[in-house]
Amino acid sequence: MDVKNQNLEMEKFHFEKNKYERDLQLRERELTIRENELKTNRSKVTPTHVAIYVALVGVIGTCVVALLQGYTNIKLERQKFESEIILKVATSDSIERNKKNLEFMLKAGFITDEQGKINKLVKDANFDLKIQTEKRIDVHNELPPKSLSEVYVCHSATSLAYHNSMCRGLKRCADRIDVMTIEEAKKTGHRKPCSFCYK
């Protein structure tokens, strides 16, 4: 009876052992299948992923363009501001005063001079730093004294003549009036003399 029991126990042991081995093999296979699925899912790019990537690239591109445009606008405004300052400080009759004004603006930081060109010109003794203002007049104000070679030109679209005095034709001008030579007037399209001025 002991031998029979032992045999039964052994058979039972082998049966259980085989069962656990098969179970272990099945679990190992399942684990391998799941690992393969995870690997393939990682490499898969779904349409949702593509849409997200495209949206991200679009947002980043828009931000970069906005930053560049903002930087360019600031730079242009700075250049305009500096040009206005230079024009204002360099209109005095004294060249030395113009240079001192410009030098002060450079030192104060109102004007940037990265390449040192303005500083070099300011220190150059032979450089004539005097910006000539345009000889522009208003029809309602007194006319400036003029030489015999200068004439008055109305810049309206219908004006074709040049004038040598503040005649009634010139007084009707609703646009800007400039003082210039006859040659300059002819180049601007004012080829004939005024019939009131040159009687």
Sine and cosine of phi, psi and omega as CSV:
sin_phi,cos_phi,sin_psi,cos_psi,sin_omega,cos_omega
0.00,0.00,-0.59,0.81,0.03,-1.00
-0.91,0.42,-0.64,0.77,-0.01,-1.00
-0.92,0.39,-0.66,0.75,0.01,-1.00
-0.89,0.45,-0.69,0.73,0.02,-1.00
-0.90,0.43,-0.62,0.78,0.02,-1.00
-0.91,0.42,-0.67,0.75,0.01,-1.00
-0.89,0.45,-0.67,0.74,0.02,-1.00
-0.90,0.44,-0.66,0.75,0.02,-1.00
-0.89,0.45,-0.65,0.76,0.00,-1.00
-0.91,0.42,-0.70,0.72,0.02,-1.00
-0.88,0.47,-0.70,0.72,0.03,-1.00
-0.88,0.48,-0.66,0.75,0.02,-1.00
-0.88,0.47,-0.73,0.68,0.00,-1.00
-0.90,0.43,-0.65,0.76,0.03,-1.00
-0.88,0.48,-0.75,0.67,0.02,-1.00
-0.89,0.46,-0.64,0.77,0.00,-1.00
-0.89,0.45,-0.73,0.68,0.02,-1.00
-0.88,0.47,-0.65,0.76,0.01,-1.00
-0.87,0.49,-0.72,0.69,0.00,-1.00
-0.92,0.40,-0.60,0.80,0.02,-1.00
-0.91,0.42,-0.70,0.71,0.04,-1.00
-0.89,0.45,-0.65,0.76,0.03,-1.00
-0.88,0.47,-0.68,0.74,0.01,-1.00
-0.90,0.43,-0.66,0.75,0.03,-1.00
-0.89,0.45,-0.69,0.73,0.03,-1.00
-0.88,0.48,-0.69,0.73,0.01,-1.00
-0.91,0.42,-0.63,0.78,0.04,-1.00
-0.89,0.45,-0.65,0.76,0.04,-1.00
-0.90,0.44,-0.71,0.71,0.04,-1.00
-0.85,0.52,-0.68,0.74,0.01,-1.00
-0.89,0.45,-0.67,0.74,0.03,-1.00
-0.89,0.45,-0.69,0.73,0.00,-1.00
-0.88,0.47,-0.70,0.71,0.01,-1.00
-0.89,0.45,-0.66,0.75,0.04,-1.00
-0.88,0.47,-0.67,0.74,0.03,-1.00
-0.90,0.44,-0.64,0.77,0.04,-1.00
-0.89,0.46,-0.69,0.73,0.02,-1.00
-0.88,0.48,-0.66,0.75,0.01,-1.00
-0.90,0.44,-0.69,0.72,-0.01,-1.00
-0.93,0.36,-0.58,0.81,0.03,-1.00
-0.92,0.39,-0.55,0.83,0.03,-1.00
-0.91,0.41,-0.63,0.77,-0.05,-1.00
-0.99,0.13,-0.23,0.97,-0.01,-1.00
-0.97,0.24,0.71,-0.70,0.09,-1.00
-0.93,-0.37,0.91,-0.43,-0.04,-1.00
-1.00,0.04,0.30,-0.95,0.06,-1.00
-0.84,0.54,-0.52,0.86,0.05,-1.00
-0.90,0.44,-0.68,0.73,0.04,-1.00
-0.87,0.49,-0.70,0.71,-0.01,-1.00
-0.88,0.48,-0.70,0.72,-0.01,-1.00
-0.88,0.47,-0.66,0.75,0.01,-1.00
-0.91,0.41,-0.70,0.72,0.01,-1.00
-0.88,0.47,-0.69,0.72,0.00,-1.00
-0.89,0.45,-0.67,0.74,0.02,-1.00
-0.89,0.46,-0.67,0.75,0.02,-1.00
-0.89,0.46,-0.70,0.71,0.02,-1.00
-0.88,0.47,-0.65,0.76,0.03,-1.00
-0.89,0.46,-0.70,0.71,0.00,-1.00
-0.90,0.43,-0.70,0.72,0.01,-1.00
-0.89,0.45,-0.68,0.74,0.03,-1.00
-0.88,0.48,-0.69,0.72,0.02,-1.00
-0.88,0.47,-0.68,0.73,0.01,-1.00
-0.89,0.46,-0.68,0.73,-0.01,-1.00
-0.90,0.44,-0.71,0.71,0.00,-1.00
-0.88,0.47,-0.68,0.73,0.01,-1.00
-0.89,0.46,-0.67,0.74,0.02,-1.00
-0.90,0.44,-0.71,0.70,0.01,-1.00
-0.90,0.44,-0.67,0.74,0.00,-1.00
-0.91,0.42,-0.66,0.75,0.04,-1.00
-0.89,0.46,-0.68,0.74,0.01,-1.00
-0.90,0.44,-0.68,0.73,0.01,-1.00
-0.90,0.44,-0.68,0.73,0.01,-1.00
-0.89,0.46,-0.67,0.74,0.02,-1.00
-0.89,0.45,-0.66,0.75,-0.01,-1.00
-0.90,0.44,-0.68,0.73,0.01,-1.00
-0.90,0.43,-0.67,0.74,0.04,-1.00
-0.89,0.45,-0.63,0.78,0.02,-1.00
-0.90,0.44,-0.70,0.71,0.01,-1.00
-0.89,0.45,-0.65,0.76,0.02,-1.00
-0.89,0.46,-0.70,0.72,0.01,-1.00
-0.88,0.48,-0.71,0.70,0.00,-1.00
-0.90,0.43,-0.65,0.76,0.03,-1.00
-0.88,0.48,-0.67,0.75,0.01,-1.00
-0.90,0.44,-0.64,0.76,0.03,-1.00
-0.89,0.45,-0.72,0.69,-0.01,-1.00
-0.87,0.50,-0.69,0.73,0.01,-1.00
-0.89,0.45,-0.60,0.80,-0.02,-1.00
-0.96,0.28,-0.64,0.77,-0.09,-1.00
-0.99,0.14,-0.24,0.97,-0.08,-1.00
-0.94,-0.34,0.49,0.87,0.00,-1.00
-0.95,-0.31,0.06,1.00,0.01,-1.00
-0.95,0.30,0.38,-0.92,0.05,-1.00
-0.95,0.31,-0.40,0.92,-0.02,-1.00
-1.00,0.02,0.88,-0.48,0.01,-1.00
-0.90,0.43,-0.67,0.75,-0.01,-1.00
-0.89,0.46,-0.64,0.77,0.02,-1.00
-0.91,0.41,-0.65,0.76,0.06,-1.00
-0.86,0.51,-0.69,0.72,-0.01,-1.00
-0.91,0.41,-0.66,0.75,0.01,-1.00
-0.91,0.41,-0.67,0.75,0.04,-1.00
-0.87,0.49,-0.70,0.71,-0.02,-1.00
-0.92,0.39,-0.63,0.78,0.03,-1.00
-0.89,0.45,-0.65,0.76,0.04,-1.00
-0.89,0.46,-0.70,0.72,0.00,-1.00
-0.88,0.47,-0.60,0.80,0.05,-1.00
-0.91,0.42,-0.74,0.68,-0.03,-1.00
-0.92,0.39,-0.57,0.82,0.00,-1.00
-0.96,0.26,-0.25,0.97,0.03,-1.00
1.00,0.02,0.18,0.98,0.04,-1.00
-0.96,0.26,-0.41,0.91,0.03,-1.00
-0.84,-0.54,0.74,-0.67,0.08,-1.00
-1.00,-0.09,0.64,-0.77,-0.02,-1.00
-0.67,-0.74,0.95,0.32,-0.11,-0.99
-0.89,0.46,-0.60,0.80,-0.03,-1.00
-1.00,-0.05,-0.08,1.00,0.06,-1.00
0.97,0.23,0.26,0.97,-0.04,-1.00
-0.94,0.35,-0.69,0.72,-0.03,-1.00
-0.91,0.42,-0.68,0.73,0.01,-1.00
-0.87,0.49,-0.64,0.77,0.01,-1.00
-0.91,0.42,-0.67,0.74,0.00,-1.00
-0.92,0.39,-0.62,0.78,0.00,-1.00
-0.89,0.45,-0.62,0.78,-0.04,-1.00
-0.99,0.12,-0.19,0.98,0.02,-1.00
-0.97,0.23,0.88,-0.47,-0.06,-1.00
-0.93,0.38,-0.46,0.89,-0.06,-1.00
-1.00,0.06,-0.15,0.99,-0.06,-1.00
-0.99,0.17,0.84,-0.55,-0.03,-1.00
-1.00,0.00,1.00,-0.07,-0.03,-1.00
-1.00,0.00,0.99,0.14,0.04,-1.00
-0.59,-0.81,0.92,-0.38,-0.02,-1.00
-1.00,0.03,0.85,-0.52,0.01,-1.00
-0.97,0.23,0.80,-0.60,0.07,-1.00
-0.99,0.15,0.55,-0.84,0.00,-1.00
-0.90,0.44,0.61,-0.79,0.07,-1.00
-0.99,0.10,1.00,0.06,-0.05,-1.00
-0.87,-0.49,0.69,-0.73,-0.04,-1.00
-0.80,-0.60,0.30,-0.95,0.04,-1.00
-0.95,-0.30,0.68,-0.73,-0.04,-1.00
-0.87,0.49,-0.44,0.90,-0.03,-1.00
-1.00,0.08,-0.26,0.97,0.01,-1.00
-0.99,-0.10,0.18,-0.98,0.03,-1.00
-0.93,0.37,0.62,-0.79,0.03,-1.00
-0.97,0.25,0.63,-0.78,0.02,-1.00
-0.96,0.29,0.37,-0.93,0.05,-1.00
-0.89,0.46,0.60,-0.80,-0.04,-1.00
-0.72,-0.70,0.41,-0.91,0.05,-1.00
-1.00,0.10,0.13,-0.99,-0.04,-1.00
-0.93,0.38,-0.40,0.91,-0.04,-1.00
-1.00,0.07,-0.09,1.00,-0.03,-1.00
-0.99,-0.16,0.54,-0.84,0.02,-1.00
-0.73,-0.68,0.23,-0.97,0.03,-1.00
-0.98,-0.22,0.66,-0.75,-0.02,-1.00
-0.78,-0.63,0.81,-0.59,0.10,-0.99
-1.00,0.00,0.76,-0.65,-0.09,-1.00
-1.00,-0.07,0.46,0.89,0.07,-1.00
-0.98,0.21,0.33,-0.94,-0.07,-1.00
-0.91,0.41,-0.47,0.89,-0.06,-1.00
-1.00,-0.03,-0.15,0.99,-0.06,-1.00
-0.98,0.20,0.79,-0.62,0.00,-1.00
-0.83,-0.56,-0.17,0.99,-0.10,-0.99
-0.94,-0.34,0.31,-0.95,0.14,-0.99
-0.94,-0.35,0.41,-0.91,-0.13,-0.99
-0.84,-0.54,0.51,-0.86,0.06,-1.00
-0.95,-0.31,-0.03,1.00,0.04,-1.00
-0.44,-0.90,0.12,-0.99,0.00,-1.00
-0.99,0.12,0.95,0.30,-0.06,-1.00
-0.99,0.13,0.06,-1.00,-0.04,-1.00
-0.92,0.40,-0.47,0.89,0.06,-1.00
-0.91,0.41,-0.68,0.73,-0.01,-1.00
-0.95,0.33,-0.53,0.85,0.00,-1.00
-0.92,0.39,-0.37,0.93,0.03,-1.00
-0.99,0.16,-0.10,1.00,-0.05,-1.00
-0.90,0.43,0.82,-0.57,0.00,-1.00
-0.99,-0.16,0.04,1.00,-0.04,-1.00
-0.91,-0.42,-0.28,-0.96,-0.03,-1.00
-0.97,0.23,0.58,-0.81,0.06,-1.00
-0.89,-0.46,0.79,-0.62,0.02,-1.00
-0.89,-0.45,0.46,-0.89,0.10,-0.99
-0.98,-0.20,0.78,-0.62,-0.01,-1.00
-0.40,-0.92,0.10,-1.00,0.03,-1.00
-0.98,0.21,0.27,-0.96,0.01,-1.00
-0.88,0.48,-0.63,0.77,-0.01,-1.00
-0.88,0.47,-0.67,0.74,0.02,-1.00
-0.92,0.40,-0.63,0.78,0.01,-1.00
-0.89,0.47,-0.67,0.74,0.00,-1.00
-0.91,0.42,-0.58,0.82,0.02,-1.00
-0.92,0.38,-0.47,0.88,0.01,-1.00
-1.00,0.09,0.02,1.00,0.04,-1.00
0.98,-0.20,-0.02,1.00,0.02,-1.00
-1.00,-0.07,0.99,0.16,-0.22,-0.98
-1.00,0.05,-0.35,0.94,-0.10,-1.00
-0.91,-0.42,0.46,-0.89,0.05,-1.00
-0.97,0.24,0.45,-0.89,0.01,-1.00
-0.93,0.38,0.68,-0.73,-0.05,-1.00
-0.96,0.29,-0.38,0.93,0.05,-1.00
-0.99,0.17,-0.67,0.74,-0.05,-1.00
-0.95,0.31,-0.64,0.77,-0.13,-0.99
-0.95,-0.32,0.89,0.46,0.04,-1.00
-0.99,0.14,0.00,0.00,0.00,0.00
